[in-house]
Amino acid sequence: MTIGRDNVTGVLTLRPGGQGATVDPGMTAMLGDTLAPVSATPAARAQRTTVLLIDTSGSMGTSGMTTVRGAVKDFLASAPADVKVGVVSFGNTAGPEVAPTNDRAAVQRAVDALRADGNTALFSGVTEAVKMLGPDGDRSIVLLSDGKNTVGDRAPGLAASVKALTSSQVRVEVVRFTTGENDPAALAAFARAGGGSVVQATDTAAVRTAFQTAAKVLDSQVQLDITRPPGLTGIVPFTLKGTATGRPFLVKSSINFGSGGVALPSPRPTPVVTLDSGAAPTALTRASAGTSTFLIAALVTLFVGVLVLTLAVLNPFRSRRHDRVAEVELYTMAGATRISRHEEAAPSAVAQSAVRLGDRVMAQRESTSHTMRLIQRADLPLRAGEWFVLRVVAVIVTSLMLPFLLPMPWWLTFPLGLVLGYALPAMVLRFLAARRAKKFEGMLPDVLMLVATTLASGFSLNQALDAIARDAAEPAGKEFSRALAETRIGADVSDALDNMSLRMDSESMRWTTMAIRIQRDVGGNLADTLRTTAHTLRERESLKRQVNALSAEGRLSAYILIALPILLFLYMAWSNPEYTSLLWTRSVGIVMLVGSGISMVIGYLWMRKIVQIEV
């Protein structure tokens, strides 16, 4: 601000978001405890100067400079015509390219001639930009850098640059073009000293959006003319209240009126206001256009989920089939306590309708029978509809949460969340089913020896199975209880055991059932047959464990080689996102990311085939 004998003039800068803003009539200003009349006029009457401070170090590369040229072109097209624009570049050294001018073509030609080469004299570039702006008028810098300072000592250079910004009261807006050599702390220090903000631009579109918004901020400036009450001296608090496009703002600062009544030119910080009450975030903040798009996608996903649940509530479909199946399964469980329908915890209407909708969807899928066998093998108390609802919830939760957990662009984390949400429940189900089936296979030889001993004692096969159902540990006890329940409602014992082998996917149980069928057809001593079968299964299990021991090193190597790059990538993405962001901000990085993923899948399948030996 500039202080005169009768008035105080300055420029008010608004951060209005993407649509622009205008100051509404009715602003009030307080100088100390005195109400001072204030008026607003277009900022074109004030002297306004902006310097584009552009990084031309070698890390920018050809693609980075192409992005800069396009972004500057958009900035020049959007900036008000009265704003003078200058250019300062910094590479091995820093220096002016074009002095502040209204000749937009000259500025564009100077930027088009810039080439990326050498180191990064960031601190010298900031100092040169401050010198170019001079002491008068509204002054601002738009800084674009992709790297940290690599010329001179960091600490003195940073302190001197920050001091130059603070003393000159120049506003700074920082566009951080993401590479592996960023210095976020230094760029944030510049933004704080200049009363601006930092945007991390991950791609060409984000850089151009940041420059366009910087131009719109200039277009939203207004010049303030405040009548100076008489008798004010020294440092006086200053408060400005008003609304812009219907949204309130408040500015608090201080003005130094000196010790006398003479005119005192005094450069002060240009008030910068970020509009609230629903204002869209400006592009020169942490939220970028990509993040806004992700939020829209997240809201759409939530809306779809709520719509599905609403349709489920209104769904008139009512089925008793699963209730009848549940009654049969309850009967087949040995020792189970029957629970009346009134004693059961009644689920909510929304949950019931969602499960019914899931039942209808699963009934139309050919893979439902395989899924239900896996659920039974894992001994999970889930119906087909409940499994469907569980997978839908997993997809929604994972796709919405993963972008907030990983510092990566939404267009990469959102599809990854969809894939993980869809695949993880199936992977967990297969793991639980395989673990229970493996435990059943390990117990089977001992179970057959117990059956053979019971038969040799003079009991029938059904009585021997009943002893297994009562005395054997899980999962053998529960599975033989189901088989025995099937025989009690009319199924043949061989068919019941065959169903158990299919349910547990047990090759050993298939052999046992085959031995029982043969013995029942041709006669003989079933106890001796089962002892021979148990001995064969025990020898087979011993050989399988020996093979697993010999191939353990290869399997462990496969696990480590697959997990190590994934875990290392996640750690680096969390600890140094600027470094890993090259994998999705550069075309070469995207190709490397896709190629490494495909190579890891091929390597995993190859090593699995090598160490997987059928016994």
TORZA-27248 format. One record per residue (C-alpha): residue in one letter; x, y, z. Coordinates in steps of 0.2 Angstrom, whole numbers, plus 5000, padded with zeros to 4 digits. Layout:
N
aXYZ ...
REM end
This chain:
615
m500050005000 t500550184997 i500150315011 g499750495006 r499350645017 d497450625015 n497250445009 v497950265008 t497950174991 g498349994987 v497849844978 l496649704984 t497049534977 l495649404977 r495849214975 p494149174968 g494349004961 g494048954942 q492549084938 g493249244944 a492549374957 t492049554959 v492049654975 d490249694980 p489849874986 g489849905005 m491649875010 t492149945027 a493849985033 m494550015051 l496150115054 g496450075072 d494750115081 t494150235067 l492950195053 a493750255037 p492850275020 v493450155007 s493050144988 a493550014975 t494050044957 p494749934943 a496549884947 a497049944929 r497350114936 a498750044947 q500449994941 r500449814940 t502049704935 t502249514935 v503849424932 l503849244925 l505349154934 i505649004923 d506848854927 t507848814912 s509048684920 g509448514911 s508148424922 m506748514913 g507148424897 t506248454880 s504548404886 g504648514901 m505048664891 t503648624878 t502448624893 v503148794899 r502948874882 g501048824881 a500748874899 v501549044896 k500449064881 d498849034891 f499449154904 l499749294892 a498049264884 s497149274901 a498149414910 p497449594910 a498149704896 d498849834908 v499949704917 k501749724912 v502549544911 g504449514912 v505449354910 v506849294921 s507649124918 f508849024928 g510048874924 n511848874927 t511649064930 a510149174932 g509749334922 p508349434914 e507649384897 v506349524894 a506049674905 p504249704910 t503249754895 n501549754888 d502149674872 r501449504874 a502249444858 a504049494864 v503749394880 q503149234870 r504649244859 a505849254873 v505049104882 d505049004865 a506849034864 l507348964881 r508248794881 a508448674895 d510348644900 g511448644915 n511148664934 t509848754944 a510248934951 l508548944959 f509049064973 s509949184961 g508449184950 v507249234964 t508449384968 e508549434950 a506649434948 v506449544963 k507749664956 m506749674939 l505149714948 g505849864956 p505049954972 d503350024965 g501649964961 d500849794963 r502249664960 s502149474959 i503149324953 v502549164945 l503949044949 l504048874940 s505348754945 d505648564944 g507248554954 k508248614969 n509648734969 t511248664964 v512348814962 g513148894977 d512848864996 r511048815000 a510848905017 p511549075014 g510749074996 l508949025003 a509049155017 a509549295006 s508149254993 v506849245007 k507449405014 a507349494997 l505549434995 t505049495013 s505849665012 s505149704994 q503449634998 v503349544982 r501949414980 v502549244974 e501449104967 v502448944965 v502148804952 r503148644957 f503448544942 t503648374949 t505348284946 g506448184958 e507548334962 n506248454970 d506648554985 p504848574993 a505548665008 a506348804998 l504848824987 a503648835002 a504748965010 f504649074995 a502749054994 r502649105013 a503849255011 g502849314996 g501149285003 g500749154990 s500448974988 v501248814980 v500448694968 q501248534963 a500948514945 t501048334940 d500748344921 t500548474907 a498748504910 a499048554929 v500448674924 r499348764911 t497948764924 a499048844937 f499648984925 q497949024919 t497349034937 a498749154941 a498149264927 k496349254933 v497049314950 l497749474942 d496049494933 s495149494950 q496249634958 v495449794963 q496249964968 l495750024986 d495650204990 i495450235009 t495150405017 r496450435030 p495850495047 p496850645054 g498050625068 l498650445064 t500450415067 g501550255070 i500950085066 v499050065065 p498049905064 f497049895048 t495549795045 l494549775029 k492849685028 g491749655013 t491049525001 a491549474983 t490249394972 g489149364988 r490549274998 p491249365013 f493149405016 l494149485030 v495849565028 k496949615044 s498649705042 s499549855049 i500050025041 n501550125046 f501050315046 g502750365053 s502950505066 g502250655057 g500950705045 v501950715029 a501650595015 l502550435018 p502750315003 s502750145012 p502749985002 r501649865011 p501049685007 t499749674994 p498149605003 v497749434997 v496049365000 t495549174998 l493649184997 d492649065008 s490849005009 g490848884995 a492148964984 a493048844973 p494848814977 t496048914967 a497248814955 l498748884965 t498348774980 r498748594984 a497148544976 s497348524957 a496248494943 g496548304944 t496048304962 s494448394958 t494148264945 f494448124958 l493248194970 i491948204957 a492248024953 a492147974971 l490548064973 v489847974958 t490347814965 l489547844982 f487947904973 v487947744963 g488147644979 v486747734988 l485647714972 v485947524972 l485447514991 t483947614988 l483447504973 a483747354985 v482547424998 l481247444985 n481547274977 p479947174979 f480847004977 r480546884991 s481346714992 r481146575004 r482346454996 h483846515006 d482846495022 r482446315018 v484246285014 a484846355030 e483546245039 v484346085031 e486146145035 l485646175053 y484945995054 t486545925046 m487646005060 a487945875073 g487645945090 a487046115084 t485746205094 r484146245085 i483746435086 s481946495083 r481646625070 h481046745084 e482646725093 e483746765078 a484446945077 a483347025064 p484447115050 s483847285044 a482747295029 v484147375019 a485347235023 q483947105018 s483547195002 a485347204997 v485647025001 r484146974990 l484747084976 g486446994978 d485546824977 r484746874961 v486346924953 m487346774959 a485946654953 q486246714935 r488146684935 e488946524930 s490346534943 t489146544958 s489246354961 h491146364961 t491146514973 m489946424985 r491046274985 l492446384991 i491446465004 q490946295011 r492746235010 a493246385020 d491846355032 l491146535031 p489346575036 l488946665020 r487546655007 a487846694989 g486946864991 e487946905006 w489646864997 f489046974983 v488647124995 l490347095003 r491247114987 v490347264982 v490747354998 a492547304996 v492647374979 i491847544985 v492847565001 t494547514993 s494347624977 l493847774988 m495147755002 l496747704992 p496947874983 f497047955000 l498347825007 l499547834992 p500247994986 m499947954968 p498748034955 w496947984956 w496847914939 l498147784944 t497547744962 f495647744959 p495747594945 l497047514957 g495847524971 l494447454960 v495547304955 l496147274973 g494347284980 y493747154967 a495247034969 l495647034987 p494046954994 a494246814981 m496046794986 v495646785004 l494246665001 r495446544991 f496746565004 l495546515018 a494846375008 a496546305003 r497146315021 r495646215028 a495746085014 k497646065017 k497246035035 f495945905031 e497145815019 g498445805033 m497145735046 l496345605034 p497645455036 d497345465055 v495445475052 l495545315041 m496545225054 l495245265067 v493845205055 a494745045052 t495045015071 t493245045074 l492744925060 a493944795067 s493044805083 g491444745076 f490544915072 s489644955056 l490345095044 n488945215049 q489445195067 a491245215063 l490845385054 d489745435069 a491345405080 i492345515068 a491045655068 r491045655088 d492845635092 a493845695077 a494545875077 e494046015065 p493846015050 a493745825049 g492345815062 k491245945054 e491445865037 f491045695042 s489545755052 r488845835036 a489145665027 l488345575040 a486845695040 e486645655021 t486545475025 r485145505038 i484045585025 g484245445013 a485845465003 d487045325001 v488545325012 s489745314996 d488845464988 a488945565004 l490845535005 d490945574987 n490145734990 m491345775004 s492845744993 l492045864980 r491645994993 m493445985001 d494245954984 s495245804991 e496045684980 s496445574994 m494645564999 r494145524982 w495345374983 t494545324999 t492845334992 m493345224977 a494145094989 i492445084999 r491445064983 i492544934977 q492544834993 r490644844994 d490444784976 v491744634977 g491744604996 g493244585007 n493944655023 l493544845023 a494644875039 d496144805030 t495744905014 l495645065024 r497245025033 t498145005016 t497345165010 a497945255025 h499645195023 t499745245005 l499045425009 r500345435024 e501745395012 r501145514999 e501045655012 s502745615018 l503445625000 k502445784997 r503245865012 q504945815007 v504745894990 n504046054998 a505646055009 l506746034994 s505846174984 a505746294999 e507146394994 g506446424977 r504746474983 l505546584996 s506546674982 a504946694972 y504046774987 i505446894990 l505746944972 i503946984970 a503647074987 l505247174988 p504947284973 i503147314978 l503547354996 l505047464991 f503947564979 l502647594992 y503947655004 m504747764992 a503047834986 w502647875004 s504347945009 n504848034993 p503348054982 e504248174970 y505548044966 t504247904962 s503048024953 l504248014938 l503447844935 w501747914931 t502148094926 r503348044911 s502847934897 v504447834899 g504047804917 i502247744913 v503047624900 m504247564914 l502847544926 v501847444915 g503347334909 s503947304926 g502147244931 i502047124916 s503747054920 m503347024938 v501846924933 i502746824920 g504146794933 y502946734946 l502046614935 w503746544928 m504446524946 r502846444952 k502846324938 i504646274942 v504446244960 q502646164959 i502945974958 e501445854957 v501545704969 
REM end
